[in-house]
Amino acid sequence: MAVSSSSFLSTPSLSNSKSKSTISFSSSISSFRHVVFRSSTTTPSHRRAMTVRSKIREIFMPALSSTMTEGKIVSWIKTEGEKLSKGESVVVVESDKADMDVETFYDGYLAAIVVGEGESAPVGAAIGLLAETEAEIEEAKSKAASKSSSSSAPADSAEAVVPSPPPATSSPAPAIAQPSPVTETVSDGLRKTVATPYAKKLAKQHKVDIGSVAGTGPFGRITASDVEAAAGIAPSVASPPPPPPAATTPTAKAKASTTNSPPPLPGASIVPFTAMQSAVSKNMIESLSVPTFRVGYPVNTDALDALYEKVKPKGVTMTALLAKAVGMALAQHPVVNASCKDGKSFSYNGSINVAVAVAIGGGLITPVLEDADKLDLYLLSQKWKELVGKARSKQLQPHEYNSGTFTLSNLGMFGVDRFDAILPPGQGAIMAVGASKPTVVADKDGFFSVKNKMMVNVTADHRIVYGADLAAFLQTFAKIVENPDSLTL
């Protein structure tokens, strides 16, 4: 009888009973019970053996966005032993940008919680076990306890490894919490011990079988001190691995400076990054590899300020006005809306999606106003309010924060007169908007007057956008802002 193959589903669900994003997922591993049935019309020698299949499914940490490598358990909605119905929310997972309800794709019982509330796990790692029947709950718990050496994904700096289904001849291998040592699944079904490179070097040096060493690192990873302990030698304090070669690229320099940072000062407290701060940090480091340049441009805002006073009672925000003006200007200069991701080519984006930076508690997120050039101003402003509300409650869908083609950052509301913004990876340009302030200006005849002006600085990817392109775009933007009647059409 063939073993049923594992499945991993991460399809967005249409239900949203808790006002959060939801997804469904499952992965099954089949175990078999052999039951003997006796027919009333046959003799004992003609017994018929049948195989009844029971299933214990692994609940994996899902990938809630393209940039997510690790997730944090916010809360378990269900408790161990509780019966589940297909489509029910089981757990709330925090990704790098939002909290999402995760639903079960099968009926059954939550047999065991592997990753508790407040704990994190790599994408693809088992966070719980789902039993098909109530009788299998204890079996699932025993497997979770007895197979502690068969973790599905190490906590490494590289990408988490999603476990492959076991071959038909292998025994069931449910995922469990806190394995020791951790094992990494490869495509042919074999497993290998996960250890740091330096730990492997020490094991070879001291002739220690690294497969028999119990790891004490994150998720059971074997470290150098574990190998030294197994070899019966005192831990070496001054024997770090050889330093990496001198950093030559901006990204390498940034990584080196982080690695070689001095110890904290006495009395200082160390606060680990949240998932959102980690995502921002990763993007900022990545942005260092892009050659950028900056151009500033003063814009007269008297007419825009007057229009804002008229439309403000109707619910229109200044952010919506600026996003609409940016969208209309980008429509005339598509190269500023282009993207270069591989350093060898660039693409003209078919839509103008303006991402707007929003500061929320403990982080930064950029909700996206899709088709900003085409939407009516009032509809655009209503859409923006909805996005901000979802961002503050961490309920944005992935496409609502990672589909931007151009970013707008406005610190003018805080009185900042000018600043430079960091280019987000995968975009061609970002605009930094300062405050509108009264400024003395002289006309061509030498007469002085006071006008409201704001300084706009744009940071652009110099591989695809050149100085003349950016200057022309800023001139068009300034004309739209200084004659804003077209914004309400």
Secondary structure as UniProt FT lines:
FT   STRAND          11..12
FT   TURN            17..18
FT   STRAND          21..25
FT   STRAND          27..37
FT   TURN            40..41
FT   HELIX           44..46
FT   STRAND          48..60
FT   TURN            66..67
FT   STRAND          70..76
FT   TURN            80..81
FT   STRAND          83..84
FT   TURN            86..87
FT   STRAND          89..94
FT   STRAND          99..104
FT   STRAND          108..113
FT   TURN            117..118
FT   STRAND          120..122
FT   TURN            123..124
FT   STRAND          126..131
FT   HELIX           134..136
FT   HELIX           137..146
FT   TURN            147..149
FT   TURN            168..169
FT   STRAND          183..185
FT   TURN            187..188
FT   STRAND          191..193
FT   HELIX           197..205
FT   TURN            206..207
FT   HELIX           210..212
FT   HELIX           218..220
FT   HELIX           224..231
FT   HELIX           250..259
FT   TURN            266..267
FT   HELIX           275..287
FT   TURN            288..289
FT   STRAND          292..300
FT   HELIX           302..311
FT   HELIX           312..314
FT   HELIX           318..332
FT   HELIX           334..337
FT   STRAND          354..356
FT   STRAND          358..360
FT   TURN            361..362
FT   STRAND          363..365
FT   STRAND          368..369
FT   TURN            370..374
FT   HELIX           377..392
FT   TURN            393..394
FT   HELIX           398..400
FT   STRAND          406..410
FT   HELIX           412..414
FT   TURN            425..426
FT   STRAND          429..433
FT   STRAND          437..442
FT   TURN            444..445
FT   STRAND          448..461
FT   TURN            462..464
FT   HELIX           467..482
FT   HELIX           484..488
//
